[in-house]
């Protein structure tokens, strides 16, 4: 299992100008790595809807590369969306699934059958153009450049170490630096959308 910060640090040099959104407990690390915050969309609190939101961005902004760092717990809440993504075939969509085999945000409850689920196989079976599994950082590092140059939709499932949150939500460190409205307005300004 990989450390999520290592995944983000390995991905960052290959980002280009992609719009990146991240979700889940591990996703909070992206803001520590990103050097283009105006092209980042934080979807904290949208568990079960992150994939659909990023898919909508890919459809609405076909000339922009859209990268989603999804959480497997969130994806499982709306798994049918992968069929919709495959059906629309957004060439600009790269879908990472950070799989820690548990619901880390809500205390670490195990995802049922977590060790056996193959998200890449599900995506490929639904019709994604390509799908990959990684549990080794070196393998990921040698593949990420080619993956980012593929036509989507592409699924990249990565086994990561869980970072379980046990404090009540109100007592957790707040890492959000912009409101959802500020995030959207920053992206609109970055893209020249009035």
C-alpha positions as CSV (number, residue, x, y, z in Angstrom):
1,X,0.0,0.0,0.0
2,X,1.2,3.5,-0.9
3,X,1.4,6.6,1.2
4,X,-1.2,9.0,-0.3
5,X,1.3,11.9,-0.2
6,X,3.7,9.9,-2.3
7,X,1.0,9.3,-4.8
8,X,0.3,13.1,-5.1
9,X,4.0,13.9,-5.2
10,X,4.5,11.4,-8.0
11,X,1.5,12.7,-9.9
12,X,2.2,16.4,-9.6
13,X,5.0,16.8,-12.2
14,X,2.7,15.2,-14.8
15,X,-0.4,17.3,-14.0
16,X,0.2,19.9,-16.7
17,X,-2.8,22.3,-16.6
18,X,-5.3,19.6,-15.6
19,X,-8.2,20.6,-13.3
20,X,-7.8,18.3,-10.3
21,X,-10.4,17.4,-7.7
22,X,-9.8,15.2,-4.7
23,X,-12.1,13.5,-2.2
24,X,-11.9,11.4,0.9
25,X,-9.5,11.5,3.9
26,X,-6.4,11.0,1.7
27,X,-7.6,13.6,-0.8
28,X,-6.9,16.4,1.7
29,X,-3.2,16.0,1.0
30,X,-3.6,17.3,-2.5
31,X,-3.7,20.9,-1.3
32,X,-0.2,20.5,0.2
33,X,1.2,19.4,-3.2
34,X,-0.7,21.5,-5.7
35,X,0.9,24.5,-7.2
36,X,-2.2,25.6,-9.2
37,X,-4.9,26.1,-6.6
38,X,-7.1,28.0,-9.0
39,X,-7.4,24.7,-11.0
40,X,-8.3,22.6,-7.9
41,X,-11.8,21.8,-7.0
42,X,-12.3,20.5,-3.4
43,X,-15.3,18.3,-3.0
44,X,-15.1,17.7,0.8
45,X,-18.5,16.6,2.2
46,X,-19.7,15.2,-1.2
47,X,-19.2,11.5,-0.5
48,X,-21.0,9.5,-3.1
49,X,-21.2,12.4,-5.5
50,X,-17.6,13.2,-6.3
51,X,-17.4,11.0,-9.3
52,X,-20.6,12.5,-10.8
53,X,-19.3,16.0,-10.2
54,X,-16.0,15.4,-11.8
55,X,-17.7,13.6,-14.7
56,X,-19.9,16.7,-15.1
57,X,-16.8,18.9,-15.3
58,X,-15.3,16.6,-18.0
59,X,-18.5,16.9,-20.1
60,X,-18.9,20.6,-19.5
61,X,-15.2,21.5,-20.2
62,X,-14.2,19.1,-23.0
63,X,-11.0,21.1,-23.8
64,X,-9.7,20.7,-20.3
65,X,-8.1,17.6,-18.8
66,X,-10.1,16.6,-15.7
67,X,-8.4,14.5,-13.0
68,X,-10.4,13.0,-10.1
69,X,-8.7,11.5,-7.1
70,X,-11.7,9.6,-5.8
71,X,-12.1,7.5,-2.7
72,X,-13.4,3.9,-3.1
73,X,-16.0,4.4,-0.4
74,X,-17.4,7.4,-2.2
75,X,-17.3,5.6,-5.6
76,X,-19.2,2.6,-4.1
77,X,-22.0,4.8,-3.0
78,X,-22.7,5.6,-6.7
79,X,-21.0,2.8,-8.6
80,X,-23.4,3.0,-11.5
81,X,-21.8,6.3,-12.6
82,X,-19.0,4.3,-14.2
83,X,-21.4,3.0,-16.8
84,X,-22.5,6.6,-17.6
85,X,-18.9,7.7,-17.8
86,X,-18.0,4.8,-20.1
87,X,-21.1,5.5,-22.3
88,X,-20.2,9.2,-22.8
89,X,-16.5,8.4,-23.2
90,X,-15.0,11.8,-22.1
91,X,-11.5,11.7,-23.6
92,X,-10.4,14.3,-21.1
93,X,-11.2,12.3,-17.9
94,X,-8.6,10.5,-15.7
95,X,-10.3,8.8,-12.7
96,X,-8.0,7.8,-9.9
97,X,-9.4,5.7,-7.1
98,X,-7.5,5.8,-3.8
99,X,-8.4,2.5,-2.2
100,X,-7.6,2.2,1.5
101,X,-10.1,-0.7,2.0
102,X,-12.0,1.2,4.7
103,X,-14.3,4.2,5.4
104,X,-11.5,6.2,7.0
105,X,-13.5,9.4,7.2
106,X,-16.1,7.7,9.5
107,X,-13.8,5.8,11.8
108,X,-12.2,3.0,9.7
109,X,-15.1,0.6,9.1
110,X,-14.0,-2.0,6.5
111,X,-15.3,-1.8,3.0
112,X,-17.1,-5.1,2.5
113,X,-14.9,-7.5,0.4
114,X,-12.3,-4.8,0.1
115,X,-9.3,-7.1,-0.6
116,X,-11.1,-8.7,-3.5
117,X,-12.7,-5.7,-5.3
118,X,-10.9,-4.7,-8.5
119,X,-12.1,-1.2,-9.4
120,X,-10.0,-1.1,-12.6
121,X,-11.6,-4.4,-13.8
122,X,-15.1,-2.9,-13.1
123,X,-14.3,0.3,-15.1
124,X,-12.8,-1.7,-18.0
125,X,-15.8,-4.0,-18.0
126,X,-18.1,-1.0,-18.1
127,X,-16.2,0.4,-21.1
128,X,-13.5,2.7,-19.9
129,X,-10.8,2.9,-22.6
130,X,-8.0,1.9,-20.1
131,X,-7.7,0.8,-16.5
132,X,-4.8,0.1,-14.2
133,X,-4.0,-1.2,-10.7
134,X,-1.1,-0.1,-8.6
135,X,0.2,-1.1,-5.2
136,X,3.9,-0.2,-5.8
137,X,5.1,3.4,-6.1
138,X,7.9,2.6,-8.6
139,X,5.4,1.0,-10.9
140,X,3.1,3.9,-10.6
141,X,6.0,6.4,-11.2
142,X,7.1,4.7,-14.4
143,X,3.5,4.6,-15.8
144,X,2.0,8.0,-14.8
145,X,3.3,10.0,-17.8
146,X,1.9,7.5,-20.3
147,X,-1.4,7.4,-18.4
148,X,-1.8,11.1,-18.4
149,X,-1.4,11.1,-22.2
150,X,-4.1,8.5,-22.9
151,X,-7.5,9.3,-24.1
152,X,-10.1,8.8,-21.4
153,X,-11.9,7.7,-19.7
154,X,-9.1,6.1,-17.8
155,X,-9.3,4.4,-14.4
156,X,-6.3,4.2,-12.1
157,X,-6.9,2.2,-8.9
158,X,-4.2,2.6,-6.3
159,X,-4.0,0.8,-2.9
160,X,-3.1,3.3,-0.2
161,X,-2.5,3.3,3.5
162,X,-5.6,4.2,5.5
163,X,-5.6,7.4,7.6
164,X,-8.5,6.7,9.9
165,X,-10.3,9.6,11.5
166,X,-11.8,8.9,14.9
167,X,-12.4,12.4,16.3
168,X,-16.0,13.7,15.9
169,X,-16.1,15.8,12.7
170,X,-16.5,19.1,14.7
171,X,-13.2,18.4,16.5
172,X,-11.1,17.6,13.5
173,X,-8.5,20.0,12.0
174,X,-10.2,22.0,9.3
175,X,-8.0,22.1,6.2
176,X,-10.4,23.8,3.9
177,X,-9.0,27.2,2.8
178,X,-11.7,28.3,0.4
179,X,-15.5,27.9,0.4
180,X,-17.1,26.0,-2.4
181,X,-18.3,29.3,-3.9
182,X,-14.8,30.7,-3.8
183,X,-13.4,27.5,-5.4
184,X,-15.9,27.7,-8.3
185,X,-15.3,31.4,-8.8
186,X,-11.6,30.9,-8.8
187,X,-11.9,28.2,-11.5
188,X,-14.2,30.3,-13.5
189,X,-11.8,33.2,-13.4
190,X,-8.9,30.9,-14.3
191,X,-10.8,29.6,-17.3
192,X,-12.2,33.0,-18.3
193,X,-15.8,32.0,-17.8
194,X,-18.1,34.9,-16.8
